[in-house]
Amino acid sequence: LSPRVWENISYPLAHRWYNTLSSSMTLLALDTYANDAAGDISKLGIDEVHADGSVKAIASLQGNLMQAASWSAAAGRLRFTNGGNLPAWYVASQGGYDRDAPSKAVKDGLEIIREYTDTNGKALSEAKVGEEIDVHVKIRATSSEGVSNVAIVDLLPGGFEPVIQPPPEVTDHQEDGSEQNDQGGDSKVAASAWRSPIGLSTSTWTPEYADIREDRVVIYGTATSDVREFVYRIKATNAGNFIVPPAYGESMYNREIQARSPGGATLKVSKP
């Protein structure tokens, strides 16, 4: 588009036009690839290689676009072969969970320590159904430069759920901090500012974003060389003995930078 035509298209309309054009070009590219590579796709192979050296072919053609397969527990490794002339790429995905909670800490560029206390700051290993306890997540970078764009995943013990903290009250309709918009003069937080749905005022680390899920809390931010602490609250909802999973941390753009707190302790929840 010429600059003049582009100026006459509103942003939402232009955005939709661009997405539609991009999707159409992607479909055309896939269609062309399927036609050109029809013969070569059948020459791609995926094999299971077992511990005794035996090989089992497991690939099956999917929509004339790719070979796909699921491997069994007997596979010691996978082997991808390409007997055609076109370049090929592979993607392997695996799902599941650890049978045992990792008990060893990891400190590769980051360090995470996670502790549970009562609401008065006293360490605990037992709670009652309906009781709220505090989670202390301490974060630091092991290098003096610090690490930005860090994701911290704090898995919750079974039988607990996050406590959503109400945001600070905004008593007028201010849009920024200017005196003209803050007519009442009593707002402490701009209405447009993002506020974390969890976290206590005692925290010394402020997340740039927080994602609250059923079984975990994910927070994003920057780790500095000095120890910063994020404190939030969880509530006991079921009685039982629950294994404490580890907390994980990782740079979103450098997978070599990661951390893990020890897991495997037991948190007991009793009936009131």
C-alpha atoms as one frame of an Amber mdcrd trajectory, in Angstrom:
protein
   0.000   0.000   0.000   1.131   3.537  -0.692   1.599   5.795   2.360  -1.470
   7.826   1.386  -3.728   4.747   1.202  -2.287   3.399   4.447  -3.053   6.654
   6.244  -6.722   6.325   5.280  -7.097   2.904   6.894  -7.871   2.891  10.605
  -5.580   0.809  12.796  -8.114  -1.951  13.701  -9.137  -2.323  10.050  -5.530
  -2.339   8.873  -4.646  -4.874  11.573  -7.459  -7.218  10.475  -6.478  -6.744
   6.823  -2.878  -7.625   7.596  -3.852 -10.737   9.613  -6.209 -11.911   6.867
  -3.525 -11.383   4.221  -0.951 -13.185   6.360  -3.287 -16.167   6.954  -4.106
 -16.384   3.244  -0.421 -16.336   2.299   0.282 -19.063   4.884  -2.449 -21.302
   3.451  -1.183 -20.736  -0.088   2.367 -21.552   1.025   1.252 -24.781   2.729
  -0.781 -25.778  -0.335   2.205 -25.179  -2.634   4.517 -27.065  -0.282   2.110
 -30.044  -0.179   2.013 -30.204  -3.973   5.779 -29.832  -4.449   6.781 -32.135
  -1.609   4.180 -34.877  -2.078   6.754 -37.382  -3.226   9.409 -36.434  -0.703
   7.129 -36.501   2.367   6.641 -40.237   1.902  10.432 -40.574   2.115  10.550
 -39.121   5.631  10.849 -41.669   8.396  10.526 -41.814  12.195  11.868 -44.879
  14.013  12.070 -46.105  17.574  15.508 -47.385  18.488  15.371 -49.827  21.405
  18.053 -50.645  23.934  18.889 -53.936  22.185  19.510 -52.090  18.902  16.272
 -53.139  17.219  14.434 -50.524  15.168  10.681 -50.049  14.760   9.156 -47.724
  12.139   6.376 -45.628  13.699   5.746 -42.815  11.150   2.345 -42.287   9.534
   1.426 -39.731   6.857  -0.782 -36.862   8.079  -2.765 -34.904   5.483   0.006
 -35.164   2.903   1.860 -32.478   4.878   3.935 -34.326   7.472   4.866 -37.599
   9.077   3.726 -38.006  12.682   4.179 -40.659  15.333   3.898 -41.473  19.028
   6.669 -43.495  20.630   6.436 -46.106  23.373   8.254 -46.425  26.684  10.520
 -49.029  25.084  12.175 -46.380  22.894  15.693 -45.544  23.999  15.964 -42.868
  21.329  14.246 -41.659  18.159  15.694 -41.611  14.654  14.498 -39.187  11.979
  15.444 -39.925   8.370  15.021 -37.914   5.164  15.350 -39.786   1.888  14.078
 -36.890  -0.226  15.667 -33.801  -1.721  13.738 -31.133   0.219  14.911 -30.012
   3.667  12.869 -31.322   6.602  12.390 -30.271  10.224  11.196 -32.213  13.239
   9.422 -31.326  16.463   9.144 -33.645  19.472   6.779 -32.940  22.368   6.430
 -34.807  25.635   3.918 -34.418  28.464   3.556 -35.794  31.967   4.747 -35.162
  35.488   7.600 -36.170  37.774   6.948 -39.288  39.827   8.971 -37.795  42.680
   9.378 -34.123  43.535  12.953 -32.974  42.773  14.792 -32.439  46.049  17.950
 -30.820  44.645  18.152 -27.071  44.078  19.250 -25.629  40.713  21.140 -22.308
  40.578  22.183 -21.571  37.006  22.225 -17.780  36.844  19.213 -17.561  39.166
  18.372 -18.625  42.691  14.924 -19.224  44.189  14.008 -19.944  47.796  10.380
 -20.592  48.737   9.044 -20.721  52.308   5.621 -20.986  53.960   4.681 -19.023
  57.077   1.552 -18.094  58.971   0.198 -14.583  58.511   2.462 -13.413  61.365
   5.608 -14.590  59.588   6.218 -17.747  61.647   7.427 -20.812  59.713   4.961
 -23.709  59.605   4.508 -27.222  58.263   0.841 -27.642  59.199  -2.384 -25.698
  58.614  -6.135 -26.136  59.064  -8.826 -26.153  56.397  -9.949 -22.578  55.782
  -6.702 -21.107  57.125  -4.668 -18.692  55.025  -0.891 -18.886  54.953   1.786
 -16.755  53.305   4.126 -17.899  50.537   7.539 -16.209  50.484   9.344 -16.491
  47.136  12.868 -15.073  47.310  14.540 -14.346  43.976  18.027 -13.200  43.007
  20.373 -13.303  40.041  23.728 -14.950  40.732  25.505 -12.480  38.425  26.020
  -8.785  39.076  24.243  -7.828  35.818  20.874  -9.239  36.882  18.434 -11.061
  34.598  15.429  -9.463  32.891  12.405 -11.229  31.401  12.310 -13.945  34.059
   9.323 -16.265  34.526   8.802 -17.742  37.997   6.448 -20.746  38.232   5.390
 -21.523  41.792   3.481 -24.804  41.906   0.988 -24.989  44.768   0.686 -27.958
  47.119  -2.510 -29.950  46.603  -5.399 -28.722  48.725  -4.502 -25.020  48.425
  -5.699 -22.176  46.225  -4.393 -18.615  45.710  -6.039 -15.776  47.612  -6.847
 -12.889  45.291  -5.968  -9.575  46.878  -8.393  -6.686  46.242  -6.749  -3.826
  44.308  -6.216  -0.435  45.958  -9.388   1.614  45.906  -9.713   4.330  43.270
 -12.329   6.831  44.393 -12.549   9.010  41.288 -12.183   8.573  37.542  -8.640
   9.775  37.047  -6.786   8.569  33.954  -3.343   9.751  34.946  -1.628  11.529
  37.803  -2.331  15.052  36.647  -4.128  17.489  38.935  -6.712  18.213  36.232
  -7.854  14.576  36.017  -7.520  13.853  39.714 -10.360  16.168  40.672 -11.004
  14.561  44.019  -7.347  14.618  44.947  -7.730  11.360  46.871  -6.602   8.652
  44.441  -3.313   6.937  45.160  -3.255   4.639  42.105  -3.964   5.611  38.518
  -7.039   3.839  37.207  -5.182   2.717  34.082  -2.223   1.169  35.971  -1.914
  -2.629  36.022  -2.218  -4.139  39.481  -1.224  -7.661  40.392  -4.180  -9.785
  41.567  -1.962 -11.326  44.243   0.862 -10.089  46.442   1.141  -8.422  49.832
   2.498  -4.991  50.658   5.390  -6.622  52.525   6.846  -7.765  49.176  10.143
  -6.205  48.109   9.831  -7.546  44.527   7.105  -6.275  42.219   6.118  -8.461
  39.265   5.620  -6.925  35.853   2.795  -9.387  35.266   1.130 -12.261  37.132
  -0.827 -15.240  35.806  -2.996 -17.028  38.379  -3.948 -20.608  37.552  -5.655
 -23.439  39.400  -2.481 -25.222  40.492   0.206 -22.553  40.214   1.134 -18.899
  40.274   3.283 -17.541  37.432   4.983 -14.185  37.880   7.206 -12.287  35.464
   9.820  -9.643  36.122  13.511  -8.830  36.572  15.856 -10.577  38.997  18.534
  -8.358  40.523  21.798  -9.364  42.180  20.355  -8.588  45.611  17.657 -10.807
  47.130  14.092  -9.611  46.527  11.015 -11.254  48.012   7.500 -11.690  46.641
   4.907 -12.566  49.258   1.409 -13.781  48.468  -1.298 -15.684  50.282  -2.866
 -19.117  49.738  -5.778 -20.818  51.471  -6.159 -24.426  52.628  -9.248 -25.985
  51.049  -8.834 -29.738  51.687  -7.519 -31.898  54.520  -4.619 -34.306  53.948
  -0.859 -34.613  53.675   0.396 -32.818  50.569   3.812 -33.003  48.910   5.352
 -29.571  48.388   6.444 -29.211  44.730   9.447 -27.060  43.805   9.293 -23.525
  42.443  10.905 -22.973  39.047  12.491 -19.940  37.430  13.821 -19.387  33.925
  14.888 -16.625  31.586  12.372 -16.509  28.754  15.100 -15.783  26.189  18.069
 -17.745  27.552  17.199 -21.287  28.573  20.620 -21.755  30.170  19.547 -19.379
  32.949  17.260 -21.302  35.290  16.626 -22.081  38.930  14.667 -24.522  41.045
  13.940 -24.612  44.753  14.075 -27.965  46.565  10.786 -29.860  46.753   9.563
 -32.986  48.474   8.620 -31.654  51.911   5.173 -32.437  53.305   2.545 -29.880
  54.287  -0.218 -31.251  56.489  -3.720 -29.796  56.424  -6.108 -30.911  59.161
  -9.784 -30.300  59.697 -10.646 -27.330  61.938
